[in-house]
Amino acid sequence: MIYPNNFPLNREDFKPEKTVYDLLKRLSDKYDIFYSKKFISNSSTGERPEYEIDFIIIDPKKAMLCLE
């Protein structure tokens, strides 16, 4: 399954990401795929407070891959 099910309309200008999204969508019955996930840092060391990973690809029995 790929999340979200459709590429977000507000990101249509992100053509390289859309291309990868469309390719990964073909694999989505075998893997869990998450697009554009944001993470918040609670660090006080001056790091950026928010991070985004373009794609998280999970094979539930083997591994997780973060693709930027």
C-alpha positions as a printed Julia matrix, in Angstrom:
68×3 Matrix{Float64}:
  0.0    0.0     0.0
  1.19   3.52   -0.68
  0.26   6.41    1.57
 -1.26   8.7     0.5
 -3.13   6.76   -2.18
 -2.69   9.59   -4.68
  0.11  12.07   -5.17
 -0.88  15.32   -3.39
 -2.2   17.99   -5.74
 -0.37  20.72   -3.85
  2.97  19.04   -4.73
  2.46  18.67   -8.49
  5.51  20.91   -9.06
  7.72  18.25   -7.43
  8.11  16.37  -10.72
 11.08  14.13   -9.74
  9.23  13.04   -6.58
  6.06  12.4    -8.59
  8.03  10.23  -11.02
  9.44   8.15   -8.15
  6.0    8.03   -6.5
  4.45   6.66   -9.7
  7.16   4.01  -10.01
  6.89   2.96   -6.36
  3.11   2.81   -6.59
  3.57  -0.2    -8.9
  5.29  -2.02   -6.01
  2.8   -1.01   -3.35
  1.08  -4.4    -3.09
  4.35  -5.94   -1.85
  5.6   -3.09    0.37
  4.24  -0.39    2.64
  5.34   2.94    1.18
  4.96   6.32    2.84
  5.46   9.54    0.91
  6.6   12.84    2.44
  6.68  12.01    6.14
  7.65  14.78    8.52
  9.44  14.31   11.82
  9.94  16.78   14.65
 13.21  16.99   16.55
 13.2   17.58   20.28
 16.9   18.4    20.32
 18.14  21.58   21.94
 21.49  21.48   20.1
 20.5   23.87   17.32
 19.38  21.19   14.88
 16.57  21.91   12.49
 13.27  21.45   14.33
 11.59  19.56   11.48
 12.75  16.94    8.98
 11.1   15.32    5.99
 11.83  11.97    4.38
 10.62  11.75    0.8
  9.88   8.02    0.82
  9.88   5.34    3.5
  9.7    1.85    1.98
  8.98  -1.03    4.33
  9.18  -4.74    3.71
  7.44  -5.95    6.88
  9.5   -9.14    7.06
 12.92  -7.73    6.19
 13.82  -4.06    6.3
 13.0   -0.4     6.05
 14.54   1.97    3.5
 14.44   5.77    3.65
 14.78   7.34    0.22
 15.57  11.02   -0.12
